[in-house]
Amino acid sequence: MKYGYLWFGALVVALGMGVWVGVSGVKESGVRSVTVVEVKREVEGKMGEKGNEVDKDDKGNMGNREDKGYMGAMMDEIERVVLPVPFQSQAPFGDWREPWQEACEEASLVLASRFVRGIGTLTKDEMRDEILKLVEFQNARYGDYKDSDADRTAQIGGEVYGLEIEVRELTAGASRQGEIGGRGEIRGMREMEGISEIRKMLRQGKVVIAPLAGRLLKNPYFRQPGPLYHMLIIRGFDEATGEFITNDVGTRRGEGFRYSYSTLWNALHDFPGEKEKILQGVKRVLVVSGCKF
């Protein structure tokens, strides 16, 4: 089922040189799927009479951005996105024995399911019950519940929650030297393109589930040295700091936890079949755009 915007509200408030814009969408089926986008950007042009944005080029000349239209230009310039995804950790009551120790995939699906339905709350009891339901489903279907790769996780989300999930491989572009990032690091073109693609998904109001080599995240709140394989929710980004905003279910302190673009990109590896070979995993993400039921 595709998303259709029944209305698009844009509230522009002049705050010195900054503006804030709010965006909300309603699903065609009548089931509300809320997308809240926070925007803060510097205003360097002015608004054209027909709603197209007017920019200055390097020589100071003005030109309408009619190639993309006003809305497209605005969405491309969003500098901070925070989607309203609820949070509980994969061990909601602090018990890290099985199955909770292995429940990052299940917990991520629970958060994604709540988000696309516009449900902003999630109790510890609810998280526990939902994880146990997903574990039972997998044991019946696959014979085990541990270490689901992106494809199997998408299948589980579709069958149990009716989630519309696309598994997307982020391998386009040759690996070569690119521009200097905000913190001075040199990023290859492949990394820049992959990070840009994830930001684009988030701008569209789509939550992203990321399979990862958990120890490369170096999260100080993990039980050290951290999980070999991990999965979490990417719910936003902040261009000012060069960080992705996540709900990391692997720690009770994971709500809104931030990882630098490069840290998360380097850790991005789908499960290759064996935990010990996690660094051989392809860079894939799961893009959740809605639900069928």
C-alpha positions as CSV (number, residue, x, y, z in Angstrom):
1,M,0.0,0.0,0.0
2,K,1.5,3.4,-1.0
3,Y,1.4,6.5,1.2
4,G,-0.6,9.4,-0.1
5,Y,-0.4,12.8,1.6
6,L,-3.9,14.1,2.1
7,W,-2.4,17.3,3.4
8,F,1.0,18.8,3.7
9,G,1.3,21.5,6.4
10,A,4.3,23.8,6.3
11,L,4.6,26.3,9.2
12,V,7.5,28.7,8.6
13,V,8.5,30.8,11.6
14,A,11.3,33.4,11.2
15,L,13.8,32.9,14.0
16,G,16.7,35.1,13.1
17,M,18.2,33.3,10.1
18,G,16.5,29.9,10.9
19,V,13.1,28.4,10.1
20,W,11.2,25.4,11.5
21,V,8.9,23.3,9.3
22,G,6.5,20.6,10.5
23,V,5.2,17.8,8.2
24,S,2.4,15.4,8.9
25,G,0.9,12.6,6.7
26,V,-2.3,10.4,6.7
27,K,-2.4,7.0,5.2
28,E,-4.9,6.4,2.4
29,S,-6.6,3.5,4.2
30,G,-7.6,5.9,7.0
31,V,-5.0,4.5,9.5
32,R,-3.0,7.4,10.6
33,S,0.8,7.2,10.2
34,V,2.3,10.3,11.7
35,T,5.6,11.7,10.4
36,V,7.0,14.6,12.4
37,V,10.0,16.3,10.7
38,E,12.0,19.0,12.5
39,V,13.8,21.4,10.2
40,K,16.3,24.0,10.9
41,R,18.2,25.6,8.1
42,E,19.9,28.9,7.2
43,V,17.8,31.1,4.8
44,E,20.1,32.2,2.0
45,G,17.4,33.0,-0.7
46,K,13.8,34.1,-0.7
47,M,10.5,32.6,-1.7
48,G,9.5,33.1,-5.4
49,E,6.1,34.4,-6.2
50,K,5.0,31.0,-7.6
51,G,6.2,29.0,-4.6
52,N,9.6,28.1,-6.1
53,E,12.6,28.7,-4.0
54,V,15.1,31.3,-5.3
55,D,18.8,30.7,-4.7
56,K,21.9,32.7,-5.4
57,D,24.7,31.1,-7.5
58,D,28.4,31.6,-6.8
59,K,28.2,35.0,-8.6
60,G,25.2,36.3,-6.7
61,N,22.7,35.7,-9.5
62,M,19.2,34.6,-8.6
63,G,17.6,31.6,-10.1
64,N,14.3,29.7,-9.5
65,R,14.7,26.0,-8.6
66,E,11.9,24.9,-11.0
67,D,13.7,21.7,-11.9
68,K,12.6,20.1,-8.7
69,G,9.8,22.4,-7.5
70,Y,9.4,24.1,-4.2
71,M,8.4,21.1,-2.2
72,G,11.2,18.9,-3.5
73,A,13.8,21.7,-2.9
74,M,12.5,22.1,0.7
75,M,12.7,18.4,1.4
76,D,16.2,18.1,0.1
77,E,17.4,20.9,2.4
78,I,16.0,19.5,5.6
79,E,18.9,19.4,8.0
80,R,17.3,17.6,11.0
81,V,14.8,14.8,11.0
82,V,13.5,13.0,14.1
83,L,10.7,10.5,13.5
84,P,8.4,9.8,16.5
85,V,9.3,6.1,17.1
86,P,8.5,4.8,20.7
87,F,11.2,2.9,22.6
88,Q,11.8,-0.1,24.9
89,S,15.0,-2.1,24.9
90,Q,15.1,-5.7,23.7
91,A,15.4,-6.7,27.4
92,P,12.5,-4.5,28.8
93,F,12.9,-5.8,32.4
94,G,16.7,-5.9,32.4
95,D,17.0,-9.7,32.0
96,W,19.7,-10.3,29.3
97,R,19.4,-14.1,29.3
98,E,17.8,-15.8,26.2
99,P,15.7,-15.0,24.4
100,W,16.2,-11.3,25.3
101,Q,19.9,-11.4,24.5
102,E,19.1,-12.4,20.9
103,A,16.0,-10.3,20.4
104,C,17.3,-7.1,18.7
105,E,15.6,-8.1,15.4
106,E,12.3,-8.7,17.1
107,A,12.5,-5.5,19.2
108,S,13.3,-3.4,16.1
109,L,10.2,-4.9,14.3
110,V,8.0,-4.0,17.3
111,L,9.2,-0.4,17.2
112,A,8.7,-0.1,13.5
113,S,5.2,-1.6,13.7
114,R,4.2,0.9,16.4
115,F,5.6,3.8,14.3
116,V,3.8,3.1,11.1
117,R,0.5,2.8,13.0
118,G,1.0,6.1,14.7
119,I,1.2,4.5,18.2
120,G,3.5,6.6,20.2
121,T,3.6,4.5,23.4
122,L,5.1,1.1,24.3
123,T,5.2,-0.4,27.7
124,K,7.6,-2.9,29.1
125,D,4.9,-5.5,29.3
126,E,3.9,-4.9,25.7
127,M,7.5,-5.2,24.4
128,R,7.9,-8.4,26.4
129,D,4.7,-9.9,25.0
130,E,5.5,-8.9,21.4
131,I,9.0,-10.3,21.5
132,L,7.8,-13.6,22.8
133,K,5.1,-13.7,20.1
134,L,7.8,-13.2,17.4
135,V,10.1,-15.8,19.0
136,E,7.2,-18.3,19.0
137,F,6.4,-17.5,15.3
138,Q,10.0,-18.1,14.2
139,N,10.4,-21.3,16.2
140,A,7.3,-22.6,14.4
141,R,8.3,-21.3,11.0
142,Y,12.1,-21.7,10.9
143,G,13.0,-23.9,13.8
144,D,14.8,-21.2,15.6
145,Y,14.7,-17.4,16.3
146,K,18.3,-16.3,16.4
147,D,20.3,-14.2,13.9
148,S,17.8,-13.3,11.3
149,D,19.3,-11.5,8.2
150,A,17.6,-8.6,6.5
151,D,15.5,-10.8,4.2
152,R,14.1,-13.0,6.9
153,T,13.5,-10.0,9.2
154,A,11.5,-8.4,6.4
155,Q,9.5,-11.6,5.9
156,I,8.7,-11.8,9.6
157,G,7.6,-8.2,9.7
158,G,5.4,-8.7,6.7
159,E,3.7,-11.9,7.9
160,V,3.2,-11.0,11.6
161,Y,2.6,-7.2,11.4
162,G,1.7,-6.6,7.8
163,L,4.7,-4.3,7.4
164,E,5.6,-3.0,4.0
165,I,9.4,-3.5,4.0
166,E,11.9,-3.1,1.2
167,V,15.3,-4.6,1.7
168,R,17.7,-2.2,0.0
169,E,21.3,-2.8,-0.8
170,L,23.5,0.3,-0.4
171,T,26.4,-0.7,-2.7
172,A,26.0,1.7,-5.6
173,G,29.0,3.8,-6.6
174,A,32.6,3.1,-6.9
175,S,34.8,3.2,-3.8
176,R,37.1,6.2,-4.3
177,Q,38.2,9.3,-2.4
178,G,35.5,11.9,-1.9
179,E,35.0,15.1,-0.1
180,I,36.1,15.9,3.5
181,G,33.3,15.3,6.0
182,G,32.2,17.7,8.7
183,R,34.7,16.3,11.2
184,G,37.6,16.3,8.8
185,E,37.5,12.6,7.8
186,I,37.8,11.6,4.1
187,R,34.7,9.8,2.9
188,G,34.7,7.6,-0.1
189,M,32.0,8.2,-2.7
190,R,30.3,4.9,-1.8
191,E,30.0,6.0,1.8
192,M,28.7,9.4,0.9
193,E,26.1,8.0,-1.4
194,G,25.0,5.4,1.1
195,I,24.6,8.0,3.9
196,S,22.7,10.3,1.5
197,E,20.3,7.5,0.6
198,I,19.5,6.7,4.2
199,R,18.9,10.4,4.9
200,K,16.6,10.5,1.8
201,M,14.5,7.6,3.2
202,L,14.2,9.4,6.6
203,R,13.1,12.7,4.9
204,Q,10.3,10.7,3.3
205,G,9.1,9.7,6.7
206,K,10.3,6.1,6.4
207,V,11.9,4.4,9.4
208,V,15.0,2.4,8.7
209,I,16.1,-0.9,10.3
210,A,19.8,-1.5,10.2
211,P,21.6,-4.8,10.5
212,L,25.1,-4.2,12.0
213,A,28.4,-5.5,13.1
214,G,27.6,-4.5,16.7
215,R,31.1,-4.2,18.1
216,L,32.0,-1.6,15.5
217,L,29.4,0.7,17.0
218,K,31.6,0.9,20.2
219,N,28.5,1.8,22.3
220,P,29.7,2.4,25.9
221,Y,26.4,1.1,27.3
222,F,26.7,-2.4,25.6
223,R,27.8,-5.3,27.7
224,Q,31.4,-5.3,26.5
225,P,32.7,-6.1,24.0
226,G,29.2,-5.9,22.6
227,P,27.3,-8.1,20.2
228,L,28.9,-9.5,17.1
229,Y,25.6,-9.1,15.2
230,H,23.1,-6.4,16.1
231,M,20.0,-4.6,14.7
232,L,18.5,-1.2,15.5
233,I,16.2,1.5,14.3
234,I,17.4,4.6,12.5
235,R,14.8,7.3,13.2
236,G,16.5,10.5,12.1
237,F,19.7,12.5,11.4
238,D,21.3,15.8,12.3
239,E,23.3,17.4,9.7
240,A,24.8,20.0,12.1
241,T,26.6,17.2,14.0
242,G,26.9,14.6,11.2
243,E,25.0,12.0,13.2
244,F,22.2,9.5,12.8
245,I,19.6,9.4,15.5
246,T,18.7,5.9,16.5
247,N,16.6,3.8,18.9
248,D,19.2,1.3,19.8
249,V,17.3,-1.6,21.5
250,G,20.6,-3.1,22.7
251,T,20.7,-0.8,25.8
252,R,18.1,0.8,28.1
253,R,19.8,4.1,27.3
254,G,19.2,3.6,23.6
255,E,16.3,6.0,22.9
256,G,17.6,8.7,20.6
257,F,21.1,7.4,20.8
258,R,23.4,9.1,18.2
259,Y,26.1,7.5,16.1
260,S,28.3,9.5,13.7
261,Y,27.5,8.9,10.0
262,S,30.8,7.1,9.5
263,T,30.5,4.9,12.6
264,L,27.1,3.6,11.6
265,W,28.1,3.2,7.9
266,N,31.2,1.3,8.8
267,A,29.2,-1.0,11.1
268,L,26.5,-1.6,8.5
269,H,26.7,-5.4,7.6
270,D,23.8,-7.8,7.0
271,F,24.1,-11.2,8.6
272,P,26.2,-13.4,6.3
273,G,25.2,-16.8,7.9
274,E,27.9,-16.9,10.7
275,K,28.5,-14.2,13.3
276,E,32.2,-14.7,13.1
277,K,32.0,-13.6,9.4
278,I,29.9,-10.5,10.1
279,L,32.4,-8.1,8.4
280,Q,31.7,-10.0,5.1
281,G,28.0,-9.0,5.3
282,V,26.6,-6.8,2.6
283,K,25.5,-3.3,3.4
284,R,21.7,-3.5,3.5
285,V,18.9,-1.7,5.3
286,L,15.2,-2.4,5.7
287,V,13.0,0.5,4.7
288,V,9.6,0.4,6.4
289,S,7.0,2.5,4.6
290,G,3.7,1.3,5.9
291,C,1.5,-1.6,6.8
292,K,-1.1,-3.8,5.0
293,F,-3.2,-4.6,8.0
